Amino acid sequence: PPEDRGIKALVARLKELEPRAYEGVMASIAAPLLVLLRRASAIDATLQRVLSAAPPAAAGGGGEEEGGEAYRADLREASSELCGGLCDIAAERYARYLRCRAEVHARLPLAAFTSLCALADDFAADVAHLSGRGCAAVSAEAAAQAKAFVDVLHAEATKKLEATVEQEAWGQVEVPAEYQRLVDSIAANQVPEAPPASAADHLSAAAAVSAAVGSAEAEPEA
């Protein structure tokens, strides 16, 4: 369909943008959305205030009064749900624009990715403040892209380390037995056992204790 071709063309153009240019696009998307959401939030706040301050129904029947209170409660709930629903739609739309460049973002330089995350966090904070119930769509997408970024960074660092290790000339050397036992324990995910103390270690410890006791006995009494 023509709509699908148009969406694919838009996604392709977004993927080709430089980080700064893409941030400009996201800012131009966020600005009108936030204006709309702030207006909706102001209308909801005004409606909630008016309905909460409305006088009770005129005396003449308890049923009428209870019906009026229930009607105002329904209006307050509907207004809150409408405002929250608008915030959810705006957050999902913003998250979709983030999602379409997920592969590109995973390979951005650290400074560019940090700047993009800050932009998304600011939008999510504004929407959460207006809706009063968080901004799960943007927060979840930003967290997923942060994980993908770290995974790519780790994979590239591991590849560089492996290449460096392969180029090194390695040779077998003799190591003390206690060091070998320590390495074997770590490789087996076991708690390494403390190496047995030698006679020299016992003599050193005894000499230290004897010196401490002699120093304490030599101190004059107060």
N, C-alpha and C positions, 0 to 999 in steps of 0.2 A: 504493500500500500504506500501511497505518497507520504503519509505521516511517518511511517517507519523509516523511509529513506531520508526524510528530513531530520529525524532524530539521530540517525546514524551519522549524517553529515555534520550535525552540530557536535556530537561526541568526538568525532575525528578532529574537528577544528579545536575543540577544547584541549585535546591531548597534545596538540602541536604547540600550544601557547607556552611561552616562557613563564617561570614561576611568578614574576612580578605582574605580568599581564593577566595571569589567571587569578591572582589575588584581587586585581582590579575588577575582574568580572564578578567574583564572588561578593565583593563589597557593593557593587551595583545591584546585585540580586538581594543582598541582605537589607539594604537601606529601605526600599519601598515595603518590603515585608514587615520590617519592624515598625514603620509608620502605621501600617494597617493594624498590626497587633496592638500598638499603643492606643489607637483609637478604640478598638474593640474592648480593651481593658478599661479604658476610661468610661465607656458607655456601661459596661458591666458594673463598675464601681458605683456609678451614679444610680443605676437601677437598684442595686442592692441597698444603697443608702435610703432611697425613696421608699422602697417596699418595707424596709425595716422600721422606718419612722411613720409609716401610714397608720392613722388612728384605727382602732378596732371598729368593726361593723356596728351600726346603730342598734340600740337595744330593741328587742322585740322578739327575739327568738335565739336560743342558744345554738340551734342548728345553723342559722345564717352566719353567726359569728365564727363558728368553727369552720364553715365552708369558706369564708373569706380568708381566714388564716391559712387554710390548706392551699387555696388558690395562690396566695402570695408566696408561700413556700415553694410551690411548683414553679412559679415564675423565676424566683431566685435561683433555683436549681437549674432550670433551663438556660438561664443567662450564663451561669458559670460553665455549664457544659458546652455552650456555643463558643464562649471565649477560649476555653481549653481546647476544643476541637479545632478552632482556627490556628492555634499555636502548634498543635500536632501536625496539621497539614503543612504549615510553613516549615517546620523542622524536617519533615520527610522530604519536601521539595529541595531544601538545602542539602540534606544528606545525599540525595540522588546525584546532585552536581558534584559532590565530593567523591561519590562512589565511581563515577564514570572515569575518573583519572587515578584510580587506586594503584594500578600498575606503575604509572608514571611517578606517583608520590613515593612509592617504595624505594625508588632509586634517586631521589633528589639529594642534593648536598644537605648536610645537617642544618646549616643556617636557614636554607629555604624551607625545609620541612618544619623546623621550629616556628618560623614565621607563619606558615600555613596553619599549624595547630593552634597558635595563639589566636588567629582570626576565627577559627571554628569554635574555640572555647569562649571567646567573647560573644559570639552569636548565641551559643547554647546558654550562656549565663543570662543574656537578655531575655530569651524566650522563657527560660525557667522562672525568671522573676515575674514575668507578665502572666504566665499560666498558673503559677503556684504549684505545679506538679512535675517539675523537671523537664528535661529535653532529651529523652532517651534515644531518639533516632540519630541526632547529631553526635551525642556522646558515644554511642555504640560504634558508629562509623569511624569516628576519630580514634577510638581505642583500637579498633581492628586495623586501621592503617598504621598506627604507631607500632603495633606488633609486627606487621609485615615489614615495616621499615627496619626494625631491630633484627628481624630474621635475615633480611638481605645483607645488612651490615655485618652480622655475625658470619654469614656464609662467605662473604668476600674476605673478611679478616682470616677465617680459617683456611681459605684457599691460598692466601698469601703466606700464611705461616707454614702450610704444608710444602709450598714451593721452596721456602727458605730452608726448611729442615731437609728436604731432599737434596739440596745443593751442598749441604754441610758434609764434611768428611768425618765419619763416625768410626770409632775403634773401641774394642773391648778393653776394659781396665778392671783391675782388682779393687774391690771395695770391702770395707769391714763387714763382717757377718751381720752385725746389728742393723746396719744401714739397709742391707738387702732384705732382712726380715721386715723392716719398716715399710719399704717399698712394696713388698709382697702383700702386707696387710692392707695398705691403701688400695692396691689394685683389686683386692678381694672384697672391698667395702667393709673391712673389719677394723675394729679399734686396735691400733698397734699396742703391743705390750711394751712396757718399760724395760730397757736393757738391764740385765743384772749388774749391780754395783760391784766394782772391783775392790780388792783389798786397799789400794791406794785411796779410793773414794771414802772407804770407811775410816781410814786413818786421818784423812783430811777433815772429815766431819767431827771425829772425836777431838782433834786438836782445836777446832773452832769452838766446840762446846767447852772444853777445858779452859780456853782463853777467856771466854765470856764469864765463866764461873769465877775464875781468878780475879778478873776485873771488878766483879760485883763484890767480892770479899774484901778487896783492897780499898773500897770507897769508905771514907770516914763516916761515922754515924752522926746524924744531925743533932 
